[in-house]
Amino acid sequence: MTSDNTLIAPGPSYYERHIFFCTNQRASGEDSCAQHHAQAGFDHCKALVKAAGLNGPGKVRVNKAGCLDRCAAGPVAVVYPEAVWYTYVDLHDIDEIVESHLKNGKPVLRLMTPPNVGR
């Protein structure tokens, strides 16, 4: 905002893409992403992004998130700004997300979480 409270149009985003991995562990013992090796998926993605030189301002940021409320599809990750939700099974799926979506901007259709799957 300026001194006269006029909004300034935002510039380019600090990151081109942001991927969030749900790493939530439910205390009640209910099914959660943490029980499906979400930490390993996050760690693998972070290492791949760094090794490919995709990390940093203007590029890709890999983050952990608390519950993203899509437990029935877990483990899940979401890529912004496209808001593409992924369900992954193993580290090979993470490889494909990094190569296709984070590196080349092409979402991986076979890994996309169905829109009606929630908690």
C-alpha positions as CSV (number, residue, x, y, z in Angstrom):
1,M,0.0,0.0,0.0
2,T,1.1,3.5,-0.6
3,S,0.8,6.4,1.9
4,D,-2.7,7.2,0.6
5,N,-3.8,3.5,1.1
6,T,-3.8,2.7,-2.6
7,L,-3.0,-0.9,-3.3
8,I,0.1,-1.5,-5.4
9,A,-0.2,-4.3,-8.0
10,P,2.0,-7.2,-6.9
11,G,5.1,-8.0,-8.9
12,P,6.3,-11.5,-9.7
13,S,6.0,-14.1,-7.0
14,Y,9.0,-14.7,-4.9
15,Y,8.9,-18.4,-6.0
16,E,7.7,-19.6,-9.3
17,R,6.3,-22.7,-7.7
18,H,5.8,-23.9,-4.1
19,I,5.2,-27.5,-3.2
20,F,3.7,-28.4,0.2
21,F,3.9,-31.9,1.6
22,C,1.4,-32.9,4.3
23,T,3.5,-34.5,7.0
24,N,0.7,-34.5,9.6
25,Q,0.6,-37.2,12.3
26,R,-2.7,-37.6,14.0
27,A,-2.4,-38.1,17.8
28,S,-5.6,-40.1,17.9
29,G,-4.0,-42.8,15.6
30,E,-6.4,-42.0,12.8
31,D,-4.9,-42.5,9.3
32,S,-2.6,-39.6,8.3
33,C,0.0,-38.7,5.7
34,A,2.8,-39.3,8.2
35,Q,1.8,-43.0,8.4
36,H,2.4,-43.2,4.6
37,H,6.0,-42.1,4.5
38,A,5.3,-38.4,3.9
39,Q,8.6,-37.3,5.5
40,A,10.5,-39.5,3.1
41,G,8.6,-38.0,0.1
42,F,9.4,-34.5,1.4
43,D,13.1,-35.3,1.9
44,H,13.4,-36.9,-1.5
45,C,11.7,-34.0,-3.2
46,K,13.8,-31.4,-1.4
47,A,17.0,-33.3,-2.4
48,L,16.0,-33.6,-6.1
49,V,15.0,-30.0,-6.4
50,K,18.3,-28.9,-4.9
51,A,20.4,-31.3,-7.0
52,A,18.6,-30.0,-10.2
53,G,19.3,-26.4,-9.2
54,L,15.6,-25.7,-9.1
55,N,15.6,-24.3,-5.5
56,G,15.8,-20.6,-4.4
57,P,14.1,-17.3,-5.2
58,G,12.4,-17.2,-8.5
59,K,12.4,-21.0,-8.7
60,V,10.9,-23.7,-6.4
61,R,10.4,-23.9,-2.7
62,V,9.7,-27.3,-1.0
63,N,7.8,-27.1,2.3
64,K,6.2,-29.3,5.0
65,A,2.7,-28.5,5.9
66,G,0.4,-29.6,8.7
67,C,-2.9,-31.3,7.9
68,L,-4.1,-30.3,4.4
69,D,-7.5,-32.1,5.1
70,R,-7.2,-34.5,2.2
71,C,-6.4,-37.5,4.5
72,A,-8.4,-40.1,2.4
73,A,-6.0,-39.5,-0.5
74,G,-2.8,-39.5,1.5
75,P,0.0,-39.0,1.3
76,V,-0.6,-35.7,-0.5
77,A,1.3,-32.7,-1.8
78,V,0.0,-29.6,-3.5
79,V,1.8,-27.4,-6.0
80,Y,1.1,-23.7,-6.2
81,P,0.3,-21.4,-7.9
82,E,-1.4,-24.0,-10.1
83,A,-3.2,-25.6,-7.1
84,V,-2.5,-29.1,-8.4
85,W,-3.0,-31.8,-5.8
86,Y,-1.0,-35.0,-5.9
87,T,-1.3,-38.4,-4.3
88,Y,1.9,-40.3,-4.5
89,V,2.8,-43.9,-3.6
90,D,6.6,-44.0,-3.7
91,L,9.7,-42.0,-4.5
92,H,9.4,-42.7,-8.2
93,D,6.2,-40.7,-8.2
94,I,8.1,-37.8,-6.5
95,D,10.8,-38.1,-9.3
96,E,8.0,-37.7,-11.9
97,I,6.4,-34.7,-10.1
98,V,9.8,-32.9,-9.9
99,E,10.8,-33.7,-13.5
100,S,7.5,-33.0,-15.2
101,H,5.8,-30.4,-13.1
102,L,8.4,-28.5,-11.0
103,K,11.0,-28.5,-13.7
104,N,9.0,-28.4,-16.9
105,G,5.6,-27.0,-15.8
106,K,3.6,-30.1,-16.9
107,P,1.3,-31.6,-14.2
108,V,1.4,-35.4,-13.9
109,L,-2.2,-36.3,-14.6
110,R,-1.9,-39.9,-13.3
111,L,-0.9,-38.7,-9.9
112,M,-3.5,-35.9,-9.5
113,T,-5.8,-36.4,-6.5
114,P,-9.4,-36.6,-7.5
115,P,-11.2,-33.3,-6.6
116,N,-13.9,-35.0,-4.5
117,V,-11.5,-36.8,-2.1
118,G,-11.3,-35.0,1.2
119,R,-10.9,-36.2,4.7
